[in-house]
Structures are given as structure tokens and as C-alpha cells.
């Protein structure tokens, strides 16, 4: 893959598969990367931060899939190793 683009315009942090805009926030972001694993891991981290900030219990996501993808050299699953460049 050459480029992955993910929109993070509106982020629903609670409610599961049901649309519940009262559990959503506006991030107004577009995310670009050559690494699809990093994009997913960063999105999972962002959802967790939003849940905690809203007072919901923490959800422990099983990151085994992303760790295995890293082992196969498909991307980076460790958020500490992901370089983020924000453009205003």
C-alpha cells in the first residue's frame, strides 16, 4: 500500500455499533500514513482517551492482531514508536 487515509472528523467513543451522537466528539482530523497498523493503534488510543475523559470505564482492547502485524513487518503497533506530525 502506498498511502492510507483515515478520517477522524467525528469520533463516537461509546455506544457500540449504534449511532449515538451524544457519545461523540468532533476531532476534525484527517490522518495520512503509509502504515495502516499505526493508524489503527492511534485511533484505538484516541477512543480510550475520550472514554476516560467522559467518565466511562476503560476498555482493554485486545491488541494481539496489531502486535502480530508488527511481527510480520506490516506496520508499527507500539504507540511510543509512531512518529506523529501535526499540521495546523
C-alpha positions in Angstrom: 0.0 0.0 0.0 1.3 3.4 -0.9 -0.9 5.7 1.3 -3.7 5.2 3.8 -6.2 7.9 4.6 -8.4 7.8 7.7 -11.0 10.4 8.6 -11.4 11.3 12.2 -13.9 14.0 11.7 -16.5 12.7 14.2 -15.5 10.1 16.8 -18.1 8.1 18.7 -16.4 6.7 21.8 -19.4 4.9 23.3 -22.5 3.1 22.1 -21.0 0.2 20.1 -22.4 -0.3 16.6 -25.4 2.0 17.3 -25.2 5.7 16.2 -25.3 7.8 19.4 -24.1 11.3 18.7 -24.4 12.2 22.3 -21.4 9.9 22.8 -19.4 11.5 20.0 -17.0 14.4 19.7 -15.6 16.3 16.8 -11.9 15.7 16.1 -11.9 17.4 12.7 -8.8 15.4 11.6 -7.6 13.6 8.5 -4.9 11.1 9.1 -2.4 10.0 6.4 0.2 7.3 6.7 1.9 4.5 4.8 1.4 2.4 8.0 -2.2 1.1 8.4 -1.3 -0.6 11.7 -0.2 2.7 13.2 -3.3 4.4 12.1 -5.5 1.8 13.8 -3.4 1.8 17.0 -3.5 5.5 17.3 -7.3 5.5 16.7 -7.8 2.9 19.5 -5.7 5.1 21.9 -7.8 8.2 21.0 -11.0 6.3 21.6 -9.7 5.2 25.0 -8.7 8.7 26.0 -12.2 10.0 25.0 -13.9 7.3 27.0 -11.9 8.0 30.2 -12.3 11.8 29.8 -16.1 11.3 29.5 -16.1 9.2 32.7 -16.7 5.8 31.2 -14.8 2.8 32.3 -11.6 1.9 30.5 -12.0 -0.7 27.7 -9.0 -3.0 27.3 -8.7 -3.7 23.6 -7.0 -6.9 22.5 -4.0 -5.7 20.6 -2.8 -9.1 19.6 -3.8 -8.6 16.0 -1.8 -5.4 15.8 1.2 -7.0 17.6 1.2 -9.9 15.1 1.0 -7.4 12.2 4.2 -5.8 13.6 5.9 -9.1 13.8 5.1 -9.7 10.1 6.5 -6.2 9.5 3.2 -4.8 8.2 3.4 -1.8 10.5 4.2 -0.4 13.9 1.9 -1.4 16.8 3.8 0.4 19.6 2.4 4.0 20.0 5.7 5.1 21.5 7.5 4.2 18.3 5.0 6.0 16.0 6.1 9.4 14.7 3.2 11.9 14.6 3.4 15.1 12.7 0.5 17.5 13.2 -0.2 20.1 10.5 -2.4 23.0 11.7 
